């Protein structure tokens, strides 16, 4: 159990350890455009609106600093303002250089929030922005991929005593956290937001399924019907991408390393092959594994002339773009599409530098989907703020009550009612004698 001396707003690091940096955004004059985007998202996020109203009354984050690293776009801005309405002193940054929308970042900064996010900065500058947001000395961390947690545990360890806990949004980030917890290097509790049913069943499947194709279609302007689409990974994200590809009329091939998921893909009606077998067949490749080196030099020479590759995993390591940049001649053929001429004479194309295609080439998940995911985030952060004294370092699940509360509220917001068990039915289900 945490010590009673560790109260919200009390950072045990030295007074000189924390530093509040002024906002770093591209251009504050872009704020009106960002406000329009935020207003559109806000009108379609009834769950977050209701939570904001509750937070304004209860102020669960009063006296606390919250550092957030999530894709800096309109829906994230709505989450930031919801947490701020609960009393949080917010420090916001992006979690991917190409997903930052400069006008949204400007809108938050113009409103007085501390923001560190600029579109398409270098990896070094991106990390500097993350570090600046953390140097405020947060009590709660809202992370998307684990970069904040990594920096806190490796470079800003003196600020760890002030951290009450955090929330992690992604599958990739959760994997990192479990690895840290296994070797006891995770120093505070982290809520596994990604593992909540109202997150992964909807965000990962329907959100990714739609937004990935939105990014691909708006960038390429090519037909999907009749093409061979190779999807690497058949987790919840891969399932959603494959479902939409099938709906577009594509011939879908799945590659997998998990025998159960491979069987599931097969019984869902898809071909299952190794990447070696799929490489010469595919017209469009989408990686969604969360792992590195899924499509590499070994596969490039096997690809068709004109094959298009993109990534739906968080980090740009699934397609080995670094090898292409170093060993081939590349040029931009269309905004956000780079063509690389291989030694065999074929040209292959990479969308959005191999970064997260739904955000680097689009606006991310649909608003209504993120209303659910960010409702889980906001309520999980509230859980940390009110229960931190009873929580131990490690990965903790989202309380079932929060998951079910979000589900019920989402149904109500969409005007849907469902049946409820009668007392006799409850008795029947709980008895072994009936």
C-alpha positions as CSV (number, residue, x, y, z in Angstrom):
1,X,0.0,0.0,0.0
2,X,1.2,3.5,-0.8
3,X,2.3,5.7,2.1
4,X,-0.2,8.2,3.4
5,X,2.4,10.9,2.9
6,X,2.0,10.5,-0.8
7,X,-0.9,12.8,-1.4
8,X,-2.2,14.1,-4.7
9,X,0.0,17.1,-5.8
10,X,2.8,16.1,-3.4
11,X,5.8,15.2,-5.5
12,X,8.6,13.8,-3.4
13,X,11.3,14.9,-5.8
14,X,13.2,18.0,-5.0
15,X,11.6,21.3,-5.7
16,X,14.0,21.9,-8.5
17,X,13.2,18.5,-10.1
18,X,10.0,19.7,-11.7
19,X,9.8,22.2,-14.5
20,X,6.8,23.8,-16.2
21,X,7.6,24.5,-19.9
22,X,5.6,26.9,-22.0
23,X,3.5,25.3,-24.7
24,X,5.2,24.2,-28.0
25,X,2.8,24.2,-30.9
26,X,3.3,25.2,-34.6
27,X,1.1,28.3,-34.7
28,X,-1.5,29.6,-32.2
29,X,-3.3,31.4,-35.1
30,X,-4.5,27.9,-36.2
31,X,-6.7,27.7,-33.1
32,X,-10.1,28.6,-34.7
33,X,-9.8,25.7,-37.1
34,X,-9.0,23.4,-34.3
35,X,-12.0,24.6,-32.3
36,X,-14.2,23.7,-35.2
37,X,-12.9,20.2,-35.2
38,X,-13.2,19.9,-31.5
39,X,-16.8,21.1,-31.6
40,X,-17.8,18.5,-34.2
41,X,-16.3,15.7,-32.1
42,X,-17.8,17.0,-28.9
43,X,-21.4,17.0,-30.3
44,X,-21.0,13.3,-31.1
45,X,-19.5,12.2,-27.7
46,X,-22.5,12.0,-25.3
47,X,-20.6,9.8,-22.8
48,X,-17.7,12.2,-22.4
49,X,-20.1,15.1,-22.2
50,X,-22.0,13.5,-19.3
51,X,-18.7,12.6,-17.6
52,X,-17.5,16.2,-17.9
53,X,-20.7,17.4,-16.3
54,X,-20.1,15.0,-13.4
55,X,-16.5,15.9,-13.1
56,X,-17.3,19.6,-12.9
57,X,-19.4,18.8,-9.7
58,X,-17.1,16.3,-8.1
59,X,-13.6,17.6,-9.1
60,X,-11.9,14.2,-8.6
61,X,-8.5,15.6,-9.9
62,X,-8.4,18.7,-7.8
63,X,-4.8,19.6,-7.0
64,X,-3.4,16.9,-9.3
65,X,-1.2,17.2,-12.4
66,X,-2.1,14.9,-15.3
67,X,0.3,14.3,-18.2
68,X,-1.4,12.8,-21.3
69,X,0.2,11.4,-24.5
70,X,-2.4,10.4,-27.0
71,X,-2.8,11.2,-30.7
72,X,-3.2,14.9,-30.7
73,X,-6.4,15.4,-32.6
74,X,-10.0,16.6,-31.9
75,X,-11.3,13.6,-29.9
76,X,-8.2,13.6,-27.7
77,X,-8.8,17.4,-27.1
78,X,-12.3,16.5,-25.7
79,X,-10.7,14.0,-23.3
80,X,-8.2,16.6,-22.2
81,X,-10.9,19.1,-21.5
82,X,-13.0,16.5,-19.6
83,X,-10.1,15.8,-17.3
84,X,-9.4,19.5,-16.8
85,X,-13.1,20.0,-15.9
86,X,-12.4,17.6,-13.0
87,X,-9.7,19.8,-11.6
88,X,-6.7,18.4,-13.4
89,X,-3.7,20.6,-14.3
90,X,-3.2,19.2,-17.8
91,X,0.0,18.7,-19.7
92,X,-0.8,17.2,-23.1
93,X,1.4,15.9,-25.9
94,X,1.0,13.6,-28.9
95,X,2.0,9.9,-29.2
96,X,3.0,9.9,-32.9
97,X,4.6,12.8,-34.8
98,X,2.5,12.2,-37.9
99,X,-0.9,12.0,-36.1
100,X,-0.6,15.5,-34.5
101,X,-3.0,18.0,-35.9
102,X,-1.4,21.4,-35.5
103,X,-4.7,23.3,-35.3
104,X,-6.1,21.1,-32.5
105,X,-2.9,21.5,-30.5
106,X,-3.1,25.3,-31.0
107,X,-6.7,25.3,-29.8
108,X,-5.8,23.6,-26.6
109,X,-2.8,25.8,-26.0
110,X,-4.8,29.0,-26.8
111,X,-7.3,27.9,-24.2
112,X,-4.5,27.9,-21.6
113,X,-3.5,24.2,-21.5
114,X,0.1,23.2,-21.6
115,X,0.6,21.5,-24.9
116,X,3.8,20.1,-26.6
117,X,3.0,18.7,-30.0
118,X,3.9,19.7,-33.6
119,X,3.2,17.6,-36.7
120,X,6.0,15.8,-38.5
121,X,8.8,16.6,-36.1
122,X,11.9,14.5,-35.9
123,X,12.1,11.5,-33.5
124,X,14.4,13.6,-31.3
125,X,12.0,16.5,-31.1
126,X,9.1,14.2,-30.5
127,X,10.9,12.7,-27.5
128,X,11.7,16.2,-26.2
129,X,8.0,17.0,-26.3
130,X,7.2,13.9,-24.3
131,X,9.9,14.8,-21.8
132,X,8.7,18.4,-21.4
133,X,5.2,17.2,-20.6
134,X,6.6,14.8,-17.9
135,X,8.9,17.3,-16.3
136,X,5.9,19.0,-14.8
137,X,5.9,16.1,-12.3
138,X,2.6,14.3,-13.0
139,X,0.5,12.6,-10.4
140,X,-1.5,10.6,-13.1
141,X,-0.2,9.6,-16.5
142,X,-2.5,8.8,-19.5
143,X,-0.3,6.9,-22.0
144,X,-0.8,5.6,-25.5
145,X,2.0,3.0,-26.4
146,X,4.1,3.3,-23.3
147,X,6.5,6.0,-24.3
148,X,5.7,8.2,-21.3
149,X,6.2,5.3,-18.9
150,X,9.5,4.3,-20.6
151,X,10.9,7.9,-20.2
152,X,9.7,8.2,-16.6
153,X,11.3,4.9,-15.6
154,X,14.6,5.5,-17.5
155,X,15.3,9.2,-17.6
156,X,13.0,10.9,-15.0
157,X,13.1,8.4,-12.1
158,X,13.4,11.1,-9.5
159,X,9.7,12.1,-10.4
160,X,8.3,8.6,-9.9
161,X,7.5,9.1,-6.1
162,X,4.9,11.6,-7.1
163,X,3.1,9.4,-9.6
164,X,-0.1,7.8,-8.1
165,X,-0.7,5.7,-11.2
166,X,-1.6,5.8,-14.9
167,X,-3.7,4.4,-17.7
168,X,-2.6,2.7,-20.9
169,X,-4.6,2.8,-24.1
170,X,-3.0,0.3,-26.5
171,X,-2.2,-3.3,-27.0
172,X,1.4,-2.4,-27.6
173,X,1.6,-0.4,-24.4
174,X,0.0,-3.1,-22.3
175,X,2.5,-5.7,-23.6
176,X,5.3,-3.4,-22.4
177,X,3.7,-2.9,-19.0
178,X,3.3,-6.7,-18.4
179,X,7.0,-7.1,-19.3
180,X,7.9,-4.4,-16.8
181,X,5.7,-5.9,-14.1
182,X,7.1,-9.3,-14.7
183,X,10.6,-8.1,-13.7
184,X,9.3,-5.8,-11.0
185,X,10.5,-2.7,-12.7
186,X,7.1,-1.0,-12.9
187,X,7.0,1.4,-10.0
188,X,3.3,2.4,-9.8
189,X,-0.1,1.0,-10.7
190,X,-1.2,1.1,-14.4
191,X,-4.8,0.5,-15.4
192,X,-5.0,-1.7,-18.5
193,X,-7.6,0.4,-20.4
194,X,-7.0,-1.5,-23.6
195,X,-8.2,-4.7,-21.9
196,X,-11.6,-3.3,-21.0
197,X,-14.4,-4.9,-23.1
198,X,-15.8,-1.6,-24.0
199,X,-12.4,-0.7,-25.4
200,X,-11.0,-3.6,-27.4
201,X,-14.3,-5.1,-28.6
202,X,-15.2,-1.8,-30.3
203,X,-12.1,0.5,-30.6
204,X,-9.7,-2.3,-31.8
205,X,-12.2,-4.0,-34.0
206,X,-14.7,-1.5,-35.4
207,X,-12.6,1.6,-34.9
208,X,-9.5,0.2,-36.5
209,X,-11.5,-1.7,-39.1
210,X,-13.0,1.6,-40.4
211,X,-10.3,4.1,-39.8
212,X,-7.5,2.0,-41.4
213,X,-9.5,1.9,-44.6
214,X,-10.4,5.5,-44.3
215,X,-6.6,6.3,-44.3
216,X,-5.8,3.9,-47.1
217,X,-8.6,5.0,-49.4
218,X,-8.2,8.7,-49.0
219,X,-4.5,8.5,-49.6
220,X,-4.4,6.1,-52.6
221,X,-7.8,6.8,-54.2
222,X,-7.7,3.2,-55.6
223,X,-10.4,0.6,-55.7
224,X,-10.3,-2.2,-53.1
225,X,-12.7,-4.6,-54.8
226,X,-10.9,-7.4,-56.7
227,X,-7.6,-6.7,-55.1
228,X,-5.6,-9.3,-53.0
229,X,-5.2,-7.8,-49.5
230,X,-2.7,-9.4,-47.1
231,X,-3.3,-8.7,-43.4
232,X,-0.6,-9.6,-41.0
233,X,-2.1,-10.4,-37.6
234,X,-5.6,-11.6,-36.7
235,X,-6.0,-10.0,-33.3
236,X,-9.0,-7.7,-32.7
237,X,-7.4,-5.0,-35.0
238,X,-6.7,-7.5,-37.7
239,X,-10.2,-8.9,-37.5
240,X,-11.7,-5.5,-38.0
241,X,-9.5,-4.7,-40.9
242,X,-10.2,-8.1,-42.6
243,X,-14.0,-7.7,-42.0
244,X,-14.0,-4.3,-43.8
245,X,-11.7,-5.6,-46.6
246,X,-14.1,-8.4,-47.3
247,X,-17.0,-5.9,-47.3
248,X,-15.1,-3.9,-50.0
249,X,-14.9,-7.0,-52.2
250,X,-11.2,-7.8,-51.6
251,X,-9.7,-11.3,-51.6
252,X,-8.2,-11.5,-48.2
253,X,-5.1,-13.5,-47.0
254,X,-4.2,-13.6,-43.3
255,X,-0.7,-14.3,-41.9
256,X,-0.4,-15.3,-38.3
257,X,2.0,-16.8,-35.7
258,X,-0.8,-18.0,-33.3
259,X,-2.4,-21.3,-34.3
260,X,-5.7,-20.5,-32.6
261,X,-6.0,-17.1,-34.4
262,X,-5.0,-18.8,-37.7
263,X,-7.8,-21.3,-37.3
264,X,-10.2,-18.6,-36.4
265,X,-9.3,-16.6,-39.6
266,X,-9.7,-19.8,-41.7
267,X,-13.1,-20.5,-40.2
268,X,-14.1,-16.8,-40.8
269,X,-13.6,-17.6,-44.5
270,X,-10.1,-16.2,-45.1
271,X,-7.1,-17.8,-46.7
272,X,-4.2,-18.3,-44.2
273,X,-0.6,-18.3,-45.5
274,X,2.9,-17.5,-44.4
275,X,4.2,-14.1,-45.4
276,X,6.6,-15.8,-47.7
277,X,3.7,-17.5,-49.5
278,X,1.6,-14.3,-49.5
279,X,4.3,-11.9,-50.6
280,X,4.0,-12.6,-54.4
281,X,0.2,-12.6,-54.3
282,X,-0.7,-9.4,-52.5
283,X,-1.7,-6.1,-54.1
284,X,-2.0,-4.3,-50.7
285,X,-0.3,-5.3,-47.4
286,X,-1.5,-4.2,-43.9
287,X,0.5,-5.1,-40.8
288,X,-1.4,-5.2,-37.5
289,X,0.8,-7.3,-35.2
290,X,2.5,-4.9,-32.8
291,X,5.8,-6.7,-33.6
292,X,8.9,-5.7,-35.5
293,X,10.2,-7.0,-38.8
294,X,7.0,-8.4,-40.2
295,X,7.7,-7.4,-43.8
296,X,11.5,-7.1,-44.4
297,X,14.2,-7.2,-47.0
298,X,13.6,-10.9,-47.2
299,X,10.1,-10.2,-48.6
300,X,10.6,-7.0,-50.7
301,X,12.1,-8.8,-53.7
302,X,9.1,-11.2,-53.8
303,X,6.5,-8.4,-54.0
304,X,4.6,-7.5,-57.2
305,X,5.6,-4.4,-59.1
306,X,3.3,-1.7,-57.6
307,X,2.5,-3.5,-54.4
308,X,1.4,-1.1,-51.6
309,X,2.4,-1.5,-48.0
310,X,1.1,0.2,-44.8
311,X,1.0,-0.4,-41.1
312,X,-1.8,-0.4,-38.6
313,X,0.4,-1.2,-35.5
314,X,1.5,1.6,-33.2
315,X,5.2,1.8,-34.1
316,X,6.7,2.1,-37.6
317,X,8.8,-1.1,-37.2
318,X,6.5,-3.7,-38.8
319,X,7.5,-2.8,-42.3
320,X,11.3,-2.3,-42.6
321,X,11.2,1.2,-44.1
322,X,14.6,1.9,-42.6
323,X,16.1,-0.7,-44.9
324,X,14.3,0.7,-47.9
325,X,15.5,4.3,-47.1
326,X,19.1,3.1,-46.8
327,X,19.3,0.6,-49.7
328,X,17.0,1.8,-52.5
329,X,16.0,4.9,-54.4
330,X,12.9,6.4,-53.1
331,X,10.7,9.3,-54.2
332,X,7.3,10.7,-53.3
333,X,4.7,9.7,-55.9
334,X,1.7,11.2,-54.2
335,X,1.3,13.0,-50.8
336,X,2.1,10.5,-48.1
337,X,3.0,7.8,-50.6
338,X,6.7,7.0,-51.1
339,X,7.8,4.7,-54.0
340,X,11.0,2.6,-53.7
341,X,12.7,1.1,-56.7
342,X,14.2,-2.2,-56.0
343,X,17.2,-3.8,-57.6
344,X,15.0,-6.2,-59.6
345,X,13.3,-3.2,-61.3
346,X,10.1,-3.3,-59.3
347,X,8.7,-0.4,-57.4
348,X,6.8,-0.9,-54.2
349,X,4.9,1.8,-52.3
350,X,4.8,2.7,-48.6
351,X,1.9,4.8,-47.1
352,X,2.7,7.3,-44.3
353,X,6.3,6.2,-43.8
354,X,5.1,2.9,-42.4
355,X,3.5,4.7,-39.4
356,X,0.1,4.2,-38.0
357,X,-1.9,4.6,-41.2
358,X,-5.3,5.4,-39.7
359,X,-3.9,8.5,-38.0
360,X,-0.9,9.4,-40.2
361,X,-3.1,9.3,-43.2
362,X,-6.5,10.0,-41.7
363,X,-8.4,11.3,-38.6
364,X,-8.3,8.1,-36.6
365,X,-11.1,6.1,-35.2
366,X,-14.7,7.3,-35.6
367,X,-15.9,9.8,-33.0
368,X,-18.5,7.5,-31.4
369,X,-16.0,4.8,-30.9
370,X,-13.5,7.0,-29.1
371,X,-16.4,8.3,-27.0
372,X,-16.5,4.8,-25.5
373,X,-12.7,4.4,-25.2
374,X,-12.1,7.9,-23.7
375,X,-15.0,7.3,-21.3
376,X,-13.1,4.3,-20.0
377,X,-9.9,6.4,-19.8
378,X,-11.6,9.2,-17.9
379,X,-13.3,6.9,-15.4
380,X,-10.2,4.8,-15.0
381,X,-8.2,8.0,-14.2
382,X,-10.9,8.9,-11.7
383,X,-10.6,5.4,-10.1
384,X,-6.8,6.0,-9.7
385,X,-7.4,9.4,-8.2
386,X,-9.8,8.1,-5.6
387,X,-8.3,4.6,-4.8
388,X,-4.5,5.1,-5.2
389,X,-3.8,4.5,-1.6
390,X,-5.0,0.9,-1.8
391,X,-3.3,0.1,-5.1
392,X,0.1,-1.7,-5.5
393,X,2.5,-1.2,-8.4
394,X,1.7,-3.4,-11.4
395,X,-0.9,-3.8,-14.1
396,X,-4.5,-3.7,-12.9
397,X,-7.7,-4.3,-14.8
398,X,-10.4,-1.8,-15.4
399,X,-13.0,-2.4,-12.7
400,X,-16.0,-4.3,-14.2
401,X,-18.3,-1.6,-12.8
402,X,-16.7,1.0,-15.1
403,X,-16.9,-1.3,-18.1
404,X,-20.6,-2.1,-17.6
405,X,-21.4,1.5,-16.8
406,X,-20.0,2.6,-20.1
407,X,-21.9,-0.1,-21.9
408,X,-25.2,0.8,-20.3
409,X,-24.7,4.6,-21.0
410,X,-23.7,3.9,-24.6
411,X,-26.9,1.9,-25.2
412,X,-29.0,4.7,-23.5
413,X,-27.3,7.4,-25.6
414,X,-28.2,5.5,-28.8
415,X,-31.8,4.9,-27.7
416,X,-31.5,1.2,-27.4
417,X,-33.1,-0.8,-24.6
418,X,-32.5,-4.5,-23.8
419,X,-34.2,-7.2,-21.8
420,X,-33.4,-7.6,-18.1
421,X,-33.5,-10.8,-16.0
422,X,-36.6,-11.5,-13.9
423,X,-36.1,-12.6,-10.3
424,X,-37.1,-16.2,-11.4
425,X,-34.4,-16.1,-14.1
426,X,-31.8,-14.9,-11.7
427,X,-32.8,-17.7,-9.3
428,X,-32.6,-20.3,-12.1
429,X,-29.1,-19.1,-13.3
430,X,-27.7,-19.1,-9.8
431,X,-29.0,-22.5,-8.7
432,X,-27.6,-25.9,-9.4
433,X,-30.8,-27.7,-8.3
434,X,-33.3,-26.2,-10.8
